[in-house]
């Protein structure tokens, strides 16, 4: 049985950027979907790369969930 990760709500998130697992949880997409967005640069969110890892802007996730494109 896979372990279930728990993430803080976006309202209580204090970090400016989150990892792919956390971002995918909040936008209700699989992590691989977000990785595809990053690779092809065709999604509603664009990550930054920090030491070769993807980091997703919390502000942009909030904007997307509020209905912004």
Secondary structure as UniProt FT lines:
FT   HELIX           10..12
FT   STRAND          17..18
FT   HELIX           20..27
FT   HELIX           31..40
FT   STRAND          48..50
FT   TURN            51..52
FT   STRAND          53..57
FT   HELIX           58..65
FT   TURN            66..67
//
